[in-house]
Amino acid sequence: MRGIEQTYKSRDVEEVIDIWFYRPIGYRIALVAKRFGLTPNGVTVIGILIGVTAGHFFFYDRFSLNAIGMGMWFLSNMFDSADGQLARMTGRSTQFGRILDGMGGNFVFFSMYAHLCFRYALGDGLIGWWVFALGLAAGASHSMQSSMADYYRNAFLRFVTRKGKGELDRSDAVRIEYNKLSWMRNFFKKAFYRIYLSYTIQQEAFSPNFQKLRDTIETTIGAVAPDEVASRYRQLNKPLLKYYNYMTINGRVLTLFAFIAIGYPELFFVAELTLMNLLLWIILRKQEKNNMEMIEFVERRVSASRGAVVEATV
């Protein structure tokens, strides 16, 4: 399909299911949206509404209704793919659009989790209303897992593709934009920025070595990493992408659907609190080790370059 690869973030970070399923369908939706003058944010809102509605069908303890919810979620995810593709296709990507897209995913998952909790709280099971404590803890874990996965996927885009595709907003910059907005005149936009500010602060707090690496690269080399730095970063971190991809959307939801299919969706909450948190801890330890190795690599390169300049001037 001509032009579709231009709407990818990068083949390195695209999942197989995205390349073969969501991206082709999302591309067609984006073309239709473009023809009718829809903005990327408009496509995002449509996807959110479908996804939030899908969550309601998980309230019922009937697989046929759950299957409708699954189908609606797949449709919602098609629009979630299409909004980014439309933004890249039309050059209309904005910071607020990225924030809306990210928050939209949270709204969809909140609907799914909340309806599952009410399903058990109002049912005859032993868990009862305690399921909300389990769901809340799982939701907090979900937020952490997906935010760090998304952060390092964007870091890979920033340093490896070097085309400005990585959306690595610093919390200081987000705070400036947040402070510019008025609660009276921009209530909803400011609320989104408030959430996003907390999101970026959290990402930076859990990636201290990456913050040092980013500062080292930007202060000694510049915003665009040279080929050898990009190649080394790719070599170290590409093996981690499959785990980050799993923790974002597709892998997580397919796992949830598997638990729903066997009749034990509450076990997904347990899996998020145990197995997925353990996976995140292991990956972040490895990632931070890679970050330190990259800092040393960049420093050696800069030192060698300066030594070569001194020799040339002597």
N, C-alpha and C positions, 0 to 999 in steps of 0.2 A: 504494500500500500504506500503510494508515494506521499512523502511528507510526514508520515507518522513518527519516524525516528526523531524528527526535530522536536516532537512534543514529549519525548522521554526526558527524564532527569538525567540519567546516564544508564547505559546497559549494565554497568557494574553493580548498581544499587537496585535495579529493577528485578523483581521476583519473577520466576517462570510463569506463575499464574497471571501476573500483570502483563507480561509481554504477549502471551498467547490468548488471553481472554479479556482482561479489563482494558488494556490500552487500545486494542482494535475497536471495541465497542465504545469506549470513551471518546475515541477520535471521531467516530461518526456522530455521537451526541454533540461533541464540540463543534463540528461542522454545521449541524442543524442550528445550534444555539447561535453561532456566528451569523448565519443567514438571517435569523429572526432578530438579531440585535441584542441578544441576551448578554449580560456581562458575566465574567467569571464568578463574581459574588452572587449573582442571581442563580447560577447553576448550583453553587454551594448550598444556598438556602433550600432549593428544591430537594437536593440530596439529604439535607438534614431533616426536612419534614417527612420524607419517606422513611428514613431510618428511625426517627423517633416513633412514628406510627408502627413500624415493624416491631418495636420493643413490646408493644401492647399484646401481641400475639403469643408472647412467652409467658403471659400470666396464666394461660389455660393449660391444664394438665391433659391436653389432647395433642397427639403428635401431628394430626392433620392441620390443626391451627398453628402449631409451632412451625410446621413446614411452610405455611404461608408467610410467617414472620421471617424465616430464613430466606425465602424468595425475595421478599421486600428488602431485606438487608443487602442481598446481592445487587438489586437494582439501585439501592442507595449508594453502594460502593462504586457502581458504574458512573454515577454522577460525581462522586468524590474524585474519581480518576479524570473525568471530563473537565472539571473546573480548572485543574492545574494545566491540562493540555490546552484548554482554550486560552488561558493566561499566557502560556508560552507561545502559542500560535499567533496571538494578537499583540504581544508585547505589553499586556495590561496587568502585569503582576505588581501587586502593591503589598506593603507590610501589613496593612489592615486585612487585606484579602487572605494572606497567609495565616494571620491570627484567627480570622473567622473560620477558615478551613480546619485549623487545628482544634479549635473549640467545638466545632461541629461534630467531630469524631467523639469528643467527650460527651456531648449531649446525647448522641446515639447510644453510646455504651451505658450512660446513666439510665436511659429509658429501659434498656434491656435488663440491667442489673436490678433496677427498682421493681420492675414487673415480676421478675423471678422471686425477689424477696417477698412481695405481696402474695405471690402464689403459695409460698410456704407458710407465711404468717396467717393467712386466712384459711389454710387447709387443715387437715386433721393429723398432720405429721408431728413427730416428736420435737422438731426444731422450733416450730412456732415463731414468735416474734424475735427470738434470738438470732434468727437468720439475718436481721438487719445489721447486727454487730459484725457478723461474718462478711456480709456484702460490703459494708463500709470499709472494713480492713482490706478486703480484696480490691475495692475501688481505689484506695490509696496506693496499694501496691501496683495496680494497673497504671496509675498516673505516673509513678516513678519509673516503672519499666519502659513504658512507651515514650516518655519524655527523654530519657537517656538514650534510647535506641534511635529516636528521631534526631537527637543532637549529633550523635556520632555518624549517622548516615549523611547528615549535612556537612559534617567536618570532612568526610571522605570526598564529597562533591567539591567542596571548597579547595582542598589541597591537591586533589588528583586531577579533576577535570580542569581546574583553574579557569573556569569561564564565568565566575560570579554566580554559580547556581546554588552554592551552599548558603542556606539561610541561617547564619550564625549571628543573630542579633545579640549584642552585649547588653547586660541589664542596665548599665549606665545610660546607654543610648535610648533604651525603651523608657527609662524613667523620665528622660527629658521630654519625650513625646507625650508621656502620660501627664506630666505637669503642665503641658501646653493646653490640655483639654479642660473644659469646664463641666462640672456636674450638672449645672443648670441647662447648658446649651447642648452638651454632647454626652448625655447620661450613659446611653448604651455603649457608645464607643469607648468612653472612659472606663466603664466597667470591664469591657473586654481587655483593655490595656492593663488594668489593675491585675487581672488574672494572669495575663501574659508576663507581666513584670515578675510576679511570684514564680512563674514557670521558668523564666530565664535565670533568676537568682538560684533556684533549685539546681538547674543544670550546671551552673558554674560551681556551686558548692560541692557537687559530687564529681567534679573533674578538675581538681587542682593542678595536676601535672599538665593537662591539656591547656589550661589557661597560661601556664608558663611557656609551653611550646608555642602557642599562638603569639604571645608577646615577643618571644625570641625571633620567630620568623618575620613578624611584621616590623620589628625595630631594626633587625640586622639585614634582612633581605628585601622586604617589601610585601605588598598585599598578594602578589602572584608568586607562588613557589616555583623555582626553576625545575627543569626536567629531572635532575638527579634527586632532588628533595621529594618531588611528587612521586617518582618511581619507588623510592625507599618507603614512603608512607603507604603506598599501595601494596607493596610487598608485605609489609608488617600487618596491615589492617584488613586487607581484603578477606582473609579467612574468617574474620569476625562478623562480616556482613550478614551471613546466613542466619546467625543468631539474633542480630538486631532486627532483621526482616521478620523473623518469627514473632518477636515481641511487639511489633507495631500493630498491624490489623489482621492480615489474612490468616497467619498461623494461629493467632489468638482466637479468632472467631471460629475457625474450623475446629479447634479443640473444644470450644464451648458447644458447637453444634454436635460434636461426637458424644459429649456427655448428655446432651438433651436427647439424642437418638436412642441412647441406652437407658434413658429414664432417670438419670441422676445428675441433673444440672448443678445441684448444690456442690458437687464434688469439684466443679470447675473453680469455685471460690477457694477451696482447699488447695487445689493445684497452684493457683496464683500466689497464695500465701507461702507455699513451701517450695515446690519445684521451680517455679518461675523466678521467685526471689533468689533462690540459690543460684540459678543460671545467671541472673543479672550480676550477682556478687562476683561470681567467677570471671565473667566477661569483663567487668569493670576493673578488676585486679589486673587482668591481662592487658587491658587497654591502657591503664596508667603506666604499666611497665613499658609498653610500646612507646608511650608518650615521652618517657624519660630517655629511652634509647634514641628517639628522634631529636630530642633537645641536644644530646651529645653529638649526634650526627651533624646537625646544623651548625653547632659551635665549632666542630672540627673543620667543617667546610669553610666557614667564615674566617677562621684562623689561618687556614691554608691560603685563602684568597688574599688576605692582608699580607701574609708573608711573601707571596708572589709579587705583590705590588711593591713592597719594600725592596726586593731584589732587583726589580726592573728599574727602580729609581736610583739605585746605588751605582 
